[in-house]
Amino acid sequence: MTKIPMLDLTSEVDELWDELRVAIDRVLRSGQFILGSEVEAFEAEIADYLGVAHAIGVNSGTDALIISLDALGIGQGDEVITTAFSFFATAEAISRVGATPVFVDIDLQTFNIDPKCIEDAITPNTKAILPVHLFGRPAAMAQIMDIATRHDLKVIEDAAQAIGATYEGNCLECPHANICQTNQSYLYGKKVGGIGHAAAFSFYPTKNLGAYGDAGLITTNDSDLAEKMRLLRNHGQSTSYNNVMLGYNSRLDELQAAILRVKLPYVDAWNSARRDSAQIYNDLFAEAVITPKISIGHVFHQYTVRFDNENARASAIHALSDIGIGHKVFYPHTLPNLQLYQAAEIPSAQKATETVLSLPFWVGITPSQQQQVTNLFNHVVVEVG
């Protein structure tokens, strides 16, 4: 039986090889490597793609979160409400600016923050809500923006896994869709990253739009906020050696920008292929696991299933490991680290950590590879069940 990796990026590199070589050669021959014409062009192109007024290239998705929070004036003594089920960087960024992350539970069907839990967590110290569009599925932004508006809170979208995702799929499935169609009708069909006051994207190589190194992006429709973010990413400099504020060394480099410019036009087609592959997985599973719903706006950064219990997942992991099929638990615990962060009532998030499993998934995965994975799964679940 052929081994199947969790991710294989070689086919993408092969497909784009000629274009990538031209772009890299252009940068090397220019002699300009930091915040030059490639970054400026990429920022303009991706702002147009996302439908936002401003895009600011930075060196990682984590820095994109930190600079967004900092630019919004969030710091010591402030609280930021966020999901209990995400990568460590979400809470880390809040903590890095001196604020306190306040964790609330998730909707187990979507793995995203449950808007019904947000309002109860608001205190006089709450300054922002930081939802995560986890695994490429948009969070319930209509409800989140409604809550934020009523309580005068800022919203920072963690869109690290969701480049190209649109809110329409979530709206169509949401039990509160009437909010979208009335008070928040302008959200329908919008790409994530253009809904909140600011948003953070990651171009880590594994992402749907990945660089070949670290890279990130901040988006906003607020011109004053964008100007502050551009200062913050480059040591707070307004002009050379004129440092008007404390900032960061977080600049998107020219090589990564040039590579991302090559790849950006393919994103929608790649995301469509991801949805197609997710549907193939869903069709192949013989009710062995709880599969994710396929929606229009979901871009499937990961294909993540859920088991009925920990034992069934453990059996599947053992079987996958035995024959060399890639898999990963995203994420094995809640609240990044309970020694650092205060515990909360998060039963759905806890359930997710015990029962989720992400499977081999990338744009070039073949139906036969997916068949091999699901055949094993179906067999394992019957054996243990």
SERO-4910 file (N, C-alpha, C, O; in steps of 0.05 Angstrom, whole numbers):
BEGIN
 pado doro    nc1    nc2    nc3   cac1   cac2   cac3    cc1    cc2    cc3    oc1    oc2    oc3
  Met    A     17    -24      0      0      0      0     18     25      0     37     27     16
  Thr    A     12     44    -18     28     68    -20     24     87      3      1     91     12
  Lys    A     46     98     13     43    117     35     32    143     24     37    151      1
  Ile    A     16    157     41      4    182     33     11    203     53      5    200     77
  Pro    A     24    225     45     32    245     64      8    262     73    -13    261     60
  Met    A     12    277     94     -9    296    103    -12    318     82    -34    328     78
  Leu    A     10    326     70     10    348     51     33    344     31     54    335     39
  Asp    A     28    351      6     49    349    -15     48    374    -32     29    378    -47
  Leu    A     68    391    -29     69    416    -44     86    414    -70     88    434    -84
  Thr    A     97    391    -75    115    389    -98    101    393   -125    112    404   -143
  Ser    A     76    383   -127     61    386   -152     56    415   -158     56    424   -181
  Glu    A     51    431   -137     46    460   -141     71    473   -151     70    489   -170
  Val    A     94    467   -140    119    479   -149    125    471   -178    133    487   -194
  Asp    A    120    445   -185    125    436   -212    107    452   -232    115    460   -253
  Glu    A     81    455   -224     62    468   -241     70    498   -247     66    508   -269
  Leu    A     81    511   -227     87    539   -229    116    545   -233    125    569   -232
  Trp    A    132    525   -238    161    528   -239    171    551   -257    187    567   -248
  Asp    A    161    552   -281    171    572   -300    163    600   -290    180    619   -292
  Glu    A    139    604   -281    130    630   -271    146    638   -246    154    661   -243
  Leu    A    151    619   -229    165    625   -204    194    633   -210    205    652   -198
  Arg    A    207    620   -229    234    626   -236    237    654   -247    256    669   -241
  Val    A    217    662   -264    217    689   -275    214    710   -253    229    730   -252
  Ala    A    196    705   -234    191    724   -212    215    726   -194    223    748   -187
  Ile    A    227    704   -187    251    704   -169    274    718   -183    289    734   -171
  Asp    A    278    712   -208    300    724   -224    296    755   -225    315    770   -223
  Arg    A    271    763   -229    265    792   -230    273    806   -204    284    828   -205
  Val    A    268    793   -181    275    806   -156    305    806   -152    316    827   -144
  Leu    A    318    784   -157    347    782   -153    362    803   -171    381    815   -162
  Arg    A    353    806   -195    366    825   -214    359    854   -207    374    872   -215
  Ser    A    338    858   -192    330    886   -185    349    897   -163    353    921   -162
  Gly    A    360    879   -147    376    888   -124    360    901   -102    372    913    -84
  Gln    A    334    899   -103    317    910    -82    302    888    -68    288    872    -81
  Phe    A    305    885    -42    295    861    -28    276    867     -5    263    848      5
  Ile    A    273    891      4    256    898     26    237    921     18    246    942     10
  Leu    A    211    917     22    191    938     17    195    954     -8    197    978     -8
  Gly    A    197    939    -30    200    951    -56    175    949    -74    153    947    -64
  Ser    A    180    948   -100    158    948   -119    142    923   -119    118    923   -125
  Glu    A    154    900   -112    140    875   -111    119    875    -88     97    866    -92
  Val    A    128    885    -65    110    887    -43     87    906    -49     64    899    -44
  Glu    A     93    929    -60     72    948    -67     52    936    -87     28    940    -84
  Ala    A     62    922   -107     45    910   -127     27    888   -115      3    887   -120
  Phe    A     40    872    -98     24    850    -85      3    862    -67    -20    852    -67
  Glu    A      9    882    -52    -10    894    -34    -34    905    -50    -57    902    -41
  Ala    A    -29    917    -72    -51    928    -89    -67    906   -101    -92    907   -101
  Glu    A    -54    885   -110    -68    862   -123    -85    847   -103   -108    839   -110
  Ile    A    -75    842    -79    -90    826    -60   -112    843    -47   -133    832    -39
  Ala    A   -108    869    -45   -129    887    -35   -153    886    -54   -176    884    -46
  Asp    A   -147    887    -80   -168    885   -100   -182    858    -99   -206    857   -101
  Tyr    A   -167    837    -96   -178    810    -95   -196    807    -70   -218    795    -73
  Leu    A   -188    817    -48   -204    814    -23   -226    835    -20   -244    832     -4
  Gly    A   -225    855    -37   -245    876    -36   -242    894    -12   -262    903      1
  Val    A   -217    900     -5   -211    918     18   -196    943      9   -185    943    -13
  Ala    A   -197    963     25   -184    988     18   -154    987     21   -139    999      6
  His    A   -145    972     42   -116    972     48   -107    944     54   -120    929     68
  Ala    A    -83    937     44    -69    912     50    -41    918     57    -27    932     42
  Ile    A    -32    909     80     -5    915     90     11    889     94      4    873    111
  Gly    A     31    885     78     48    861     80     65    861    104     79    881    110
  Val    A     66    839    119     83    836    143     96    809    141     92    794    122
  Asn    A    112    802    162    128    778    158    116    752    169    128    731    167
  Ser    A     92    754    180     78    730    189     49    736    197     42    759    201
  Gly    A     33    715    198      6    718    207      5    726    236    -13    741    244
  Thr    A     23    716    252     24    724    281     30    754    284     16    767    299
  Asp    A     49    764    269     54    793    270     30    809    260     25    831    270
  Ala    A     16    798    241     -8    811    231    -28    815    253    -41    836    255
  Leu    A    -32    795    270    -50    797    292    -40    817    313    -55    834    322
  Ile    A    -14    815    320     -2    833    340     -4    862    332    -13    879    347
  Ile    A      3    868    307      3    895    297    -25    906    295    -30    929    301
  Ser    A    -44    889    288    -72    897    286    -82    905    314    -95    926    317
  Leu    A    -77    889    334    -85    895    361    -72    920    371    -85    937    383
  Asp    A    -46    923    366    -31    946    375    -42    971    362    -46    992    375
  Ala    A    -46    970    336    -56    994    321    -83   1003    331    -90   1026    330
  Leu    A    -99    984    340   -126    990    351   -125   1000    380   -146   1005    392
  Gly    A   -101   1002    391    -98   1012    418   -105    993    440   -111   1001    463
  Ile    A   -104    967    434   -111    947    454    -86    938    468    -66    932    456
  Gly    A    -87    939    495    -63    933    511    -69    926    539    -89    914    546
  Gln    A    -51    934    557    -52    927    585    -79    934    597    -89    956    594
  Gly    A    -91    914    611   -116    918    624   -141    913    607   -163    912    617
  Asp    A   -137    910    581   -159    904    563   -164    874    561   -146    858    565
  Glu    A   -188    867    553   -196    840    548   -205    837    519   -218    854    508
  Val    A   -197    814    508   -205    807    480   -218    780    481   -206    760    489
  Ile    A   -243    779    472   -258    754    471   -250    738    446   -250    749    424
  Thr    A   -243    713    449   -235    696    427   -243    667    431   -254    660    452
  Thr    A   -238    651    412   -246    623    412   -226    607    429   -202    613    431
  Ala    A   -237    586    442   -220    568    458   -208    546    440   -193    529    451
  Phe    A   -213    546    414   -204    525    397   -190    537    372   -203    543    352
  Ser    A   -164    540    374   -149    552    353   -119    547    357   -111    535    377
  Phe    A   -103    555    338    -74    553    340    -65    573    362    -78    594    366
  Phe    A    -43    567    375    -32    583    397    -29    613    391    -32    629    408
  Ala    A    -23    619    365    -17    647    358    -40    666    364    -35    689    369
  Thr    A    -65    656    362    -88    673    367    -87    685    395    -88    710    398
  Ala    A    -84    668    415    -82    678    443    -55    691    449    -53    710    464
  Glu    A    -34    681    436     -8    692    440     -7    721    432      5    738    446
  Ala    A    -19    728    410    -18    756    400    -32    774    420    -23    796    425
  Ile    A    -55    766    430    -70    782    450    -52    786    474    -51    809    485
  Ser    A    -39    765    484    -22    767    507      3    785    502     11    800    519
  Arg    A     13    784    477     37    799    471     33    829    472     52    844    477
  Val    A      9    839    467      4    867    470     -5    875    498    -11    898    503
  Gly    A     -4    855    516    -10    861    544    -39    857    552    -46    861    575
  Ala    A    -56    850    533    -84    846    539    -89    817    549    -71    801    548
  Thr    A   -114    812    557   -121    785    568   -140    772    549   -161    783    543
  Pro    A   -133    748    539   -152    733    522   -174    721    540   -169    708    560
  Val    A   -199    725    532   -222    713    546   -234    692    527   -244    699    506
  Phe    A   -232    667    535   -240    645    518   -269    638    521   -280    636    543
  Val    A   -283    634    498   -310    625    498   -312    600    481   -294    594    465
  Asp    A   -334    586    483   -337    560    470   -343    563    440   -348    584    430
  Ile    A   -342    540    427   -346    538    398   -372    525    391   -385    512    408
  Asp    A   -380    528    366   -402    512    355   -389    486    344   -372    488    326
  Leu    A   -396    464    355   -382    439    348   -387    431    319   -371    415    308
  Gln    A   -407    441    306   -412    435    278   -393    450    259   -386    440    238
  Thr    A   -384    474    267   -367    490    250   -339    493    261   -321    500    246
  Phe    A   -334    487    286   -309    490    300   -302    520    305   -281    526    315
  Asn    A   -320    538    298   -316    566    302   -329    576    327   -346    563    339
  Ile    A   -321    600    336   -332    612    360   -362    613    359   -374    620    338
  Asp    A   -375    606    381   -404    606    382   -413    634    390   -408    643    413
  Pro    A   -427    649    372   -434    676    379   -453    678    403   -455    699    416
  Lys    A   -468    656    409   -486    656    432   -471    658    458   -482    666    478
  Cys    A   -445    651    458   -429    652    482   -415    679    486   -404    684    508
  Ile    A   -414    695    466   -397    719    467   -408    740    486   -394    751    503
  Glu    A   -434    745    484   -446    767    500   -442    764    530   -438    783    544
  Asp    A   -445    739    539   -442    733    568   -413    738    578   -409    742    602
  Ala    A   -394    739    559   -366    742    567   -357    772    567   -335    778    575
  Ile    A   -374    789    558   -367    818    557   -367    830    585   -386    827    600
  Thr    A   -346    845    591   -343    860    616   -336    889    609   -332    896    586
  Pro    A   -334    906    629   -326    934    624   -298    936    612   -291    956    600
  Asn    A   -282    915    615   -254    915    604   -252    904    575   -231    905    563
  Thr    A   -274    894    565   -274    882    538   -271    904    517   -286    924    517
  Lys    A   -251    901    500   -246    920    479   -249    909    451   -253    924    432
  Ala    A   -248    883    448   -249    871    421   -259    842    421   -258    829    442
  Ile    A   -267    833    398   -273    805    393   -254    796    371   -251    810    351
  Leu    A   -242    773    375   -224    762    355   -233    734    346   -225    714    358
  Pro    A   -251    733    326   -259    707    316   -239    695    297   -224    709    284
  Val    A   -238    669    295   -221    654    277   -237    640    256   -256    626    263
  His    A   -231    643    231   -244    628    210   -229    601    207   -214    597    188
  Leu    A   -235    583    225   -219    559    229   -223    539    206   -245    535    196
  Phe    A   -200    528    197   -199    508    175   -210    520    149   -214    504    130
  Gly    A   -213    546    147   -222    558    122   -252    563    121   -262    572    100
  Arg    A   -266    558    143   -295    563    143   -301    590    158   -292    593    180
  Pro    A   -315    608    145   -321    634    158   -336    631    184   -355    615    186
  Ala    A   -328    647    204   -342    648    229   -369    663    224   -374    674    203
  Ala    A   -386    662    244   -413    674    242   -411    705    245   -418    716    265
  Met    A   -400    718    224   -393    746    226   -417    764    229   -414    786    241
  Ala    A   -440    757    218   -464    775    221   -471    779    250   -474    801    259
  Gln    A   -472    757    265   -478    758    294   -456    772    309   -461    788    327
  Ile    A   -431    766    301   -408    778    315   -407    808    311   -403    823    330
  Met    A   -411    817    287   -411    846    281   -435    860    295   -432    883    303
  Asp    A   -457    846    297   -480    857    310   -474    861    340   -481    882    351
  Ile    A   -462    842    352   -454    844    381   -434    866    384   -436    883    403
  Ala    A   -414    867    367   -393    887    369   -405    915    366   -397    934    381
  Thr    A   -423    919    348   -435    945    343   -450    954    368   -449    977    376
  Arg    A   -466    936    379   -482    943    403   -466    949    427   -474    964    445
  His    A   -442    937    429   -425    941    453   -400    958    447   -383    960    464
  Asp    A   -399    970    424   -377    988    416   -350    974    419   -332    984    432
  Leu    A   -348    950    407   -324    934    407   -311    933    380   -325    935    359
  Lys    A   -285    930    379   -271    925    354   -271    895    347   -274    878    365
  Val    A   -270    889    321   -269    861    312   -244    858    295   -240    871    275
  Ile    A   -227    839    303   -203    832    287   -207    803    278   -210    785    294
  Glu    A   -208    799    252   -212    772    241   -185    758    239   -166    768    228
  Asp    A   -184    734    250   -161    717    246   -168    700    222   -181    679    224
  Ala    A   -159    709    199   -164    696    173   -140    681    163   -138    676    139
  Ala    A   -123    672    181    -98    659    173   -102    635    156    -86    629    138
  Gln    A   -124    621    160   -130    596    145   -151    599    124   -161    580    113
  Ala    A   -158    624    118   -183    628    102   -181    647     79   -201    660     72
  Ile    A   -158    648     66   -156    666     43   -176    658     21   -177    635     13
  Gly    A   -192    677     12   -212    672     -9   -238    662      1   -257    659    -15
  Ala    A   -241    656     27   -267    647     37   -287    670     37   -280    693     42
  Thr    A   -312    663     31   -333    683     30   -355    676     50   -359    653     57
  Tyr    A   -368    697     60   -387    693     82   -413    680     74   -428    672     91
  Glu    A   -419    679     48   -445    669     40   -452    641     49   -475    636     56
  Gly    A   -433    623     48   -439    595     56   -448    594     84   -467    580     91
  Asn    A   -434    608    102   -442    608    130   -469    620    134   -485    610    151
  Cys    A   -475    641    120   -501    654    122   -523    635    115   -544    634    128
  Leu    A   -520    620     93   -541    603     83   -548    581    103   -571    572    105
  Glu    A   -528    573    119   -532    551    138   -539    562    166   -547    546    184
  Cys    A   -535    588    171   -538    599    197   -567    601    206   -584    611    190
  Pro    A   -574    592    230   -602    595    239   -611    623    244   -635    629    247
  His    A   -591    642    244   -598    670    248   -593    686    222   -585    709    222
  Ala    A   -598    673    199   -592    685    173   -608    711    169   -600    728    153
  Asn    A   -630    714    183   -646    739    180   -630    764    188   -635    785    178
  Ile    A   -610    760    206   -593    783    213   -578    792    189   -576    816    183
  Cys    A   -567    773    174   -552    779    150   -570    794    129   -561    812    116
  Gln    A   -595    785    127   -612    795    106   -625    821    114   -639    833     97
  Thr    A   -622    830    139   -633    855    147   -611    874    156   -601    889    140
  Asn    A   -604    873    182   -585    892    193   -557    890    180   -543    909    178
  Gln    A   -549    865    173   -522    860    163   -522    850    134   -505    834    127
  Ser    A   -540    859    118   -542    849     91   -517    855     74   -512    840     55
  Tyr    A   -502    875     82   -478    882     67   -456    860     69   -438    860     53
  Leu    A   -459    842     89   -439    821     92   -441    799     72   -422    785     66
  Tyr    A   -465    795     62   -470    772     45   -452    772     20   -452    791      5
  Gly    A   -437    750     17   -419    747     -6   -392    761     -3   -376    760    -21
  Lys    A   -387    774     20   -361    787     24   -339    766     31   -344    746     44
  Lys    A   -315    772     21   -293    755     29   -285    762     58   -287    785     66
  Val    A   -276    741     72   -266    747     99   -241    764     97   -227    763     77
  Gly    A   -237    780    117   -215    799    117   -225    827    111   -210    847    116
  Gly    A   -249    830    102   -261    856     96   -286    862    112   -301    880    105
  Ile    A   -290    846    133   -315    849    149   -310    863    175   -324    882    182
  Gly    A   -289    855    190   -283    868    215   -268    894    212   -265    904    189
  His    A   -258    905    234   -243    930    233   -215    925    222   -202    943    211
  Ala    A   -205    901    225   -179    893    215   -179    862    212   -196    849    224
  Ala    A   -160    852    197   -158    823    194   -129    815    190   -113    830    179
  Ala    A   -123    790    198    -96    780    195    -96    755    178   -112    737    182
  Phe    A    -78    754    158    -75    730    141    -46    719    145    -27    734    150
  Ser    A    -44    693    141    -18    680    142    -12    668    114    -30    657    101
  Phe    A     13    671    105     21    658     80     43    637     86     60    632     70
  Tyr    A     41    625    110     59    602    116     56    582     94     34    579     83
  Pro    A     77    568     86     77    551     62     54    531     60     46    524     38
  Thr    A     43    523     83     21    503     82     -6    515     76    -26    501     71
  Lys    A     -8    542     76    -34    555     73    -44    553     44    -29    546     26
  Asn    A    -70    559     41    -82    558     14    -68    576     -6    -65    570    -29
  Leu    A    -59    599      4    -40    615    -11    -15    617      6    -14    632     26
  Gly    A      5    601     -1     29    599     15     53    611      2     57    608    -22
  Ala    A     70    625     18     96    634      8    116    611     11    108    589     19
  Tyr    A    140    616      4    161    596      8    180    605     31    204    606     28
  Gly    A    167    611     53    179    621     77    157    635     93    134    632     86
  Asp    A    164    649    114    143    663    129    134    688    115    150    702    102
  Ala    A    108    694    117     97    719    106     69    722    116     56    702    123
  Gly    A     60    747    118     33    752    128     22    778    117     35    792    102
  Leu    A     -3    784    124    -17    807    113    -38    817    133    -51    802    147
  Ile    A    -40    844    135    -62    857    150    -80    871    130    -70    882    110
  Thr    A   -106    869    134   -125    884    117   -142    902    135   -148    895    158
  Thr    A   -151    924    124   -170    942    137   -182    961    117   -171    965     95
  Asn    A   -205    972    124   -218    992    107   -215   1020    119   -226   1039    109
  Asp    A   -200   1022    141   -196   1047    155   -168   1059    147   -148   1047    154
  Ser    A   -169   1082    134   -144   1094    124   -125   1102    146   -101   1098    144
  Asp    A   -136   1114    167   -119   1122    190   -106   1098    203    -82   1098    211
  Leu    A   -121   1077    206   -111   1052    218    -89   1040    200    -69   1030    211
  Ala    A    -94   1040    174    -74   1029    156    -48   1044    157    -26   1032    157
  Glu    A    -49   1071    159    -25   1087    161     -9   1079    187     15   1077    186
  Lys    A    -23   1075    209    -10   1068    234      2   1040    231     24   1035    241
  Met    A    -12   1021    218     -1    994    215     24    994    198     43    979    203
  Arg    A     25   1011    177     49   1013    161     73   1024    177     96   1016    173
  Leu    A     67   1043    195     89   1052    212     98   1030    231    122   1026    234
  Leu    A     79   1017    243     86    996    263    103    973    251    120    963    264
  Arg    A     97    966    226    112    943    215    141    949    210    158    931    206
  Asn    A    148    975    209    175    983    201    187   1002    223    195   1025    217
  His    A    189    992    247    202   1007    269    189   1034    275    201   1051    288
  Gly    A    164   1038    268    151   1063    273    162   1086    257    159   1109    265
  Gln    A    175   1081    234    188   1101    218    168   1114    199    154   1101    184
  Ser    A    166   1141    200    150   1155    180    168   1161    155    158   1159    132
  Thr    A    193   1168    160    214   1169    139    239   1157    151    239   1151    175
  Ser    A    259   1154    135    284   1141    145    294   1155    170    300   1179    170
  Tyr    A    297   1139    191    308   1147    217    290   1167    232    298   1178    252
  Asn    A    266   1171    222    247   1187    237    226   1169    250    205   1164    238
  Asn    A    233   1159    273    216   1140    287    196   1154    305    203   1165    325
  Val    A    171   1154    296    150   1169    310    135   1153    331    119   1163    346
  Met    A    140   1127    332    128   1109    352    145   1084    354    161   1078    337
  Leu    A    141   1069    376    154   1043    378    140   1024    359    115   1022    359
  Gly    A    155   1010    344    143    991    324    156    964    325    166    955    346
  Tyr    A    156    951    302    166    923    300    183    921    275    181    938    257
  Asn    A    199    901    273    213    895    248    197    872    235    203    848    239
  Ser    A    177    879    219    159    859    208    151    866    180    129    874    174
  Arg    A    171    864    162    167    872    134    165    848    116    182    830    118
  Leu    A    146    848     99    144    827     78    166    832     58    169    854     48
  Asp    A    182    811     53    205    816     35    197    812      5    176    801     -1
  Glu    A    213    823    -12    207    824    -41    205    796    -54    188    792    -71
  Leu    A    222    778    -45    221    751    -57    194    737    -51    181    726    -69
  Gln    A    185    739    -26    160    727    -19    137    741    -33    118    728    -42
  Ala    A    138    767    -35    117    782    -49    115    774    -78     93    770    -89
  Ala    A    138    770    -91    138    762   -119    127    734   -123    112    729   -142
  Ile    A    133    716   -104    123    689   -105     92    689   -101     78    676   -115
  Leu    A     83    705    -82     55    707    -77     40    719   -100     17    712   -105
  Arg    A     52    738   -114     40    750   -138     35    728   -160     15    729   -174
  Val    A     54    710   -162     51    688   -182     27    671   -174     11    662   -191
  Lys    A     24    665   -149      5    646   -139    -24    657   -136    -43    642   -138
  Leu    A    -26    683   -130    -52    695   -124    -73    689   -145    -96    683   -138
  Pro    A    -67    691   -171    -88    687   -191   -100    658   -191   -121    654   -202
  Tyr    A    -86    640   -178    -95    612   -178   -113    605   -153   -124    584   -152
  Val    A   -114    624   -134   -127    617   -109   -155    607   -111   -163    587    -99
  Asp    A   -172    621   -127   -200    613   -129   -203    585   -141   -219    570   -132
  Ala    A   -187    579   -161   -188    553   -173   -178    532   -154   -190    510   -152
  Trp    A   -158    538   -139   -148    519   -119   -168    515    -97   -172    492    -87
  Asn    A   -181    536    -88   -201    533    -67   -225    517    -77   -237    501    -62
  Ser    A   -232    520   -102   -254    504   -114   -246    475   -114   -262    457   -109
  Ala    A   -221    469   -121   -211    442   -122   -211    430    -94   -217    406    -90
  Arg    A   -206    446    -74   -207    437    -46   -235    429    -38   -239    408    -26
  Arg    A   -255    445    -46   -282    438    -40   -290    412    -54   -304    396    -43
  Asp    A   -281    409    -79   -287    384    -94   -275    360    -79   -288    339    -77
  Ser    A   -251    363    -70   -238    340    -56   -252    335    -29   -254    312    -21
  Ala    A   -260    356    -16   -275    352      9   -301    337      4   -309    319     19
  Gln    A   -314    343    -18   -339    329    -25   -334    299    -31   -350    282    -24
  Ile    A   -311    294    -45   -304    266    -50   -300    251    -24   -310    228    -21
  Tyr    A   -286    263     -5   -283    250     21   -310    245     34   -315    223     43
  Asn    A   -327    265     34   -353    262     46   -369    239     34   -382    224     48
  Asp    A   -367    237      7   -382    216     -7   -371    188     -1   -386    169     -2
  Leu    A   -345    187      4   -332    161      8   -335    149     36   -334    125     40
  Phe    A   -339    167     56   -342    157     83   -369    144     86   -390    155     80
  Ala    A   -369    119     96   -393    104    100   -404    109    128   -407     90    144
  Glu    A   -410    134    134   -420    142    160   -400    134    182   -408    130    205
  Ala    A   -375    132    175   -355    123    195   -348    145    214   -340    140    237
  Val    A   -350    170    204   -342    193    221   -362    216    215   -378    215    196
  Ile    A   -360    236    231   -376    260    227   -361    278    208   -340    289    215
  Thr    A   -371    283    184   -357    298    164   -365    327    164   -387    334    173
  Pro    A   -347    345    154   -354    373    153   -375    379    131   -375    365    110
  Lys    A   -391    399    135   -410    407    115   -396    422     93   -377    438     98
  Ile    A   -404    418     68   -393    433     45   -410    458     41   -434    455     35
  Ser    A   -398    481     43   -413    506     38   -398    522     17   -374    518     12
  Ile    A   -412    540      5   -400    556    -17   -375    571     -9   -355    572    -23
  Gly    A   -376    582     15   -354    600     24   -331    586     37   -310    599     41
  His    A   -333    561     44   -313    546     59   -290    539     39   -295    528     18
  Val    A   -265    545     47   -243    540     29   -225    516     38   -205    511     25
  Phe    A   -233    503     59   -220    478     67   -190    479     68   -176    466     53
  His    A   -180    495     87   -151    495     92   -143    467    102   -122    456     95
  Gln    A   -160    455    118   -157    427    127   -183    413    123   -205    425    123
  Tyr    A   -181    386    119   -205    370    119   -205    355    145   -189    337    150
  Thr    A   -224    363    163   -224    353    190   -250    339    196   -272    350    193
  Val    A   -247    314    206   -271    298    214   -272    296    244   -253    304    258
  Arg    A   -294    285    253   -298    282    282   -308    254    288   -326    244    274
  Phe    A   -297    241    309   -305    214    317   -326    217    340   -329    238    352
  Asp    A   -339    194    345   -358    194    368   -344    195    395   -355    206    414
  Asn    A   -320    184    396   -306    184    421   -275    182    417   -266    178    395
  Glu    A   -261    185    439   -231    184    438   -220    157    429   -201    156    414
  Asn    A   -233    135    437   -223    109    431   -224    104    401   -205     93    389
  Ala    A   -245    112    388   -247    108    359   -226    124    345   -214    114    326
  Arg    A   -221    149    354   -200    165    341   -173    152    346   -156    151    328
  Ala    A   -167    142    370   -142    130    376   -137    106    358   -114    101    349
  Ser    A   -158     90    353   -155     67    336   -149     75    307   -132     62    294
  Ala    A   -162     96    298   -157    106    271   -128    116    268   -115    111    249
  Ile    A   -119    131    288    -92    142    288    -72    119    287    -52    121    272
  His    A    -76     99    303    -58     76    303    -57     62    276    -36     55    266
  Ala    A    -80     58    264    -82     45    238    -69     62    216    -54     51    199
  Leu    A    -73     88    216    -61    105    197    -31    106    199    -16    105    179
  Ser    A    -21    106    224      8    107    229     21     81    219     43     82    208
  Asp    A      7     59    223     18     33    216     25     31    186     44     18    178
  Ile    A      8     43    169     12     40    140     21     66    127     22     67    102
  Gly    A     29     86    143     41    110    131     22    129    118     29    142     98
  Ile    A     -2    132    129    -20    153    119    -19    176    138    -24    174    162
  Gly    A    -14    200    127    -11    224    143    -37    232    157    -59    226    148
  His    A    -34    244    180    -57    253    196    -46    273    217    -22    273    223
  Lys    A    -64    289    228    -56    308    248    -80    316    265   -102    318    255
  Val    A    -75    320    291    -96    330    308    -94    360    311    -75    370    324
  Phe    A   -112    374    298   -114    403    301   -140    410    316   -161    411    304
  Tyr    A   -138    413    343   -115    419    360   -118    401    384   -140    395    393
  Pro    A    -95    392    396    -97    372    417   -106    382    444   -113    367    461
  His    A   -105    409    448   -116    420    472   -128    447    468   -123    460    448
  Thr    A   -145    455    488   -158    481    486   -141    502    502   -122    495    516
  Leu    A   -149    526    499   -137    549    514   -106    548    512    -93    552    533
  Pro    A    -95    544    489    -67    538    484    -52    524    506    -39    504    501
  Asn    A    -52    536    530    -37    524    552    -50    533    578    -50    556    585
  Leu    A    -62    514    593    -78    520    616    -61    532    639    -71    544    658
  Gln    A    -34    529    637    -17    542    657    -14    572    652     -8    587    671
  Leu    A    -19    580    628    -17    608    621    -43    623    622    -45    647    628
  Tyr    A    -65    608    616    -90    622    612   -112    610    631   -111    587    638
  Gln    A   -130    628    639   -151    620    658   -170    601    645   -178    604    622
  Ala    A   -178    580    660   -197    560    650   -225    573    646   -231    594    658
  Ala    A   -240    561    628   -267    571    622   -285    547    617   -276    524    614
  Glu    A   -311    553    616   -331    532    610   -332    529    580   -345    545    566
  Ile    A   -320    508    570   -317    504    541   -322    475    534   -304    462    522
  Pro    A   -345    463    540   -349    435    535   -346    427    505   -336    405    499
  Ser    A   -356    443    487   -354    436    459   -326    437    448   -317    420    433
  Ala    A   -311    457    457   -282    458    449   -267    434    460   -250    423    447
  Gln    A   -273    427    485   -260    404    497   -267    379    482   -249    362    477
  Lys    A   -292    376    474   -300    353    458   -286    352    432   -278    330    423
  Ala    A   -282    375    420   -267    376    394   -239    366    397   -229    350    381
  Thr    A   -225    375    418   -197    366    422   -195    336    425   -174    325    418
  Glu    A   -216    324    435   -215    295    440   -223    278    416   -218    254    416
  Thr    A   -236    290    396   -248    274    375   -242    282    347   -249    268    328
  Val    A   -228    305    342   -222    313    315   -197    300    304   -180    292    318
  Leu    A   -197    298    277   -173    288    263   -173    299    235   -193    297    221
  Ser    A   -151    311    227   -148    321    200   -133    301    183   -114    288    192
  Leu    A   -142    299    158   -133    278    140   -116    289    117   -116    314    113
  Pro    A   -102    272    102    -86    282     80   -103    300     61   -125    292     53
  Phe    A    -92    324     55   -109    342     40    -91    364     27    -77    378     41
  Trp    A    -93    366      1    -79    387    -14    -92    388    -41   -108    371    -49
  Val    A    -85    409    -57    -99    413    -83    -95    389   -101   -114    383   -116
  Gly    A    -72    377   -101    -67    355   -120    -74    327   -111    -67    308   -124
  Ile    A    -86    324    -87    -92    297    -78   -112    284    -97   -130    297   -108
  Thr    A   -107    258   -103   -123    244   -123   -147    229   -110   -145    221    -86
  Pro    A   -168    224   -125   -190    208   -114   -181    181   -105   -192    170    -86
  Ser    A   -162    169   -118   -152    142   -110   -138    143    -83   -141    125    -67
  Gln    A   -123    165    -78   -111    168    -52   -132    172    -31   -130    161     -9
  Gln    A   -153    187    -37   -174    191    -18   -190    165    -13   -198    160     10
  Gln    A   -193    149    -34   -206    123    -31   -190    105    -12   -201     91      5
  Gln    A   -164    106    -14   -147     90      3   -150     98     33   -152     81     51
  Val    A   -151    124     37   -155    134     65   -182    126     76   -183    116     98
  Thr    A   -202    130     60   -229    124     71   -235     94     74   -249     86     92
  Asn    A   -223     78     56   -226     49     60   -216     40     87   -228     24    101
  Leu    A   -193     51     94   -181     44    119   -199     54    142   -204     39    161
  Phe    A   -207     78    140   -224     90    161   -249     74    165   -256     66    188
  Asn    A   -263     68    143   -288     53    146   -283     26    159   -300     17    175
  His    A   -261     13    152   -255    -13    164   -249    -10    193   -259    -26    210
  Val    A   -233     10    201   -225     14    229   -250     19    246   -252      7    267
  Val    A   -267     36    237   -290     44    253   -309     20    257   -321     17    278
  Val    A   -312      4    236   -328    -20    239   -316    -39    260   -330    -51    276
  Glu    A   -289    -42    259   -275    -60    277   -278    -52    306   -282    -68    324
  Val    A   -277    -25    311   -278    -16    339   -306    -10    348   -311     -6    372
  Gly    A   -324     -9    329   -351      1    336   -371    -19    341   -394    -12    347
***
